[in-house]
Amino acid sequence: MEYIGAVQAVVTAVELDREPSAVELDAIELEMPLITAEVELLDAQIITLDRPASELDARRIRRARRKVLAARRALANQAAVSVPGVGA
């Protein structure tokens, strides 16, 4: 019986061992406000998992949802402005 599993591991290990490029890091930096807002929303939702949501919890979730929507809108507007030919 031949073992062929190591051949695939060698091929995929090279791709996963690299550092992010400058372009990838810039993209992450551009999306960071949205990522932060989504984490805040997730935190607010996690708080209410083991107990009934109070009025304060409901306000916290609504505020976090508005932040996510605002961050998505800002990111979409930035992308539309930075891409030549879009919206013209």
C-alpha positions in Angstrom: 0.0 0.0 0.0 1.4 3.4 -1.0 1.0 6.5 1.2 0.4 9.6 -0.9 -0.9 12.1 1.8 2.5 13.8 2.2 2.5 15.0 -1.4 -0.5 17.2 -0.8 0.8 18.6 2.5 4.0 19.8 0.8 2.0 21.6 -1.9 -0.3 23.4 0.4 2.2 24.3 3.1 4.1 26.7 0.9 0.9 28.8 0.2 0.0 29.0 3.9 3.5 30.0 5.1 3.6 33.4 3.6 3.1 36.8 5.2 0.2 39.0 4.1 1.2 41.4 1.3 1.0 45.2 1.7 -2.1 45.3 -0.4 -3.8 42.7 1.8 -2.8 44.6 4.9 -4.2 47.8 3.4 -7.5 46.0 2.7 -7.7 44.8 6.3 -6.9 48.3 7.6 -9.6 49.7 5.3 -12.2 47.2 6.7 -11.2 47.5 10.3 -14.0 49.9 11.4 -16.5 47.4 10.0 -14.8 44.5 11.7 -14.8 46.4 15.0 -18.4 47.2 14.7 -19.4 43.6 13.9 -17.4 42.4 17.0 -19.3 44.9 19.2 -22.6 43.6 17.8 -21.6 40.0 18.4 -20.5 40.9 22.0 -23.9 42.6 22.6 -25.7 39.5 21.3 -23.6 37.1 23.3 -24.5 39.0 26.5 -28.2 38.2 26.0 -27.7 34.4 25.3 -28.0 33.2 28.8 -30.7 35.6 30.1 -33.6 37.6 28.9 -32.7 40.9 27.2 -33.2 43.9 29.3 -34.1 47.4 27.9 -30.4 48.3 28.2 -29.4 45.2 26.3 -31.9 46.0 23.6 -30.5 49.5 23.3 -26.9 48.2 23.2 -27.9 45.8 20.3 -29.7 48.5 18.4 -26.7 50.9 18.8 -24.3 48.1 17.7 -26.5 47.4 14.6 -26.5 51.0 13.7 -22.7 51.1 13.9 -22.4 48.1 11.6 -24.7 49.7 9.1 -22.9 53.0 9.2 -19.5 51.2 8.8 -20.8 49.2 5.9 -22.2 52.3 4.2 -18.9 54.2 4.7 -16.9 51.2 3.3 -19.2 50.9 0.3 -19.0 54.7 -0.3 -15.2 54.5 -0.1 -15.1 51.6 -2.5 -17.3 53.4 -5.0 -15.2 56.6 -4.9 -11.9 54.7 -5.2 -12.9 52.6 -8.2 -12.5 54.6 -11.4 -15.6 54.5 -13.6 -18.0 53.5 -11.0 -20.9 55.9 -10.5 -20.0 57.9 -13.6 
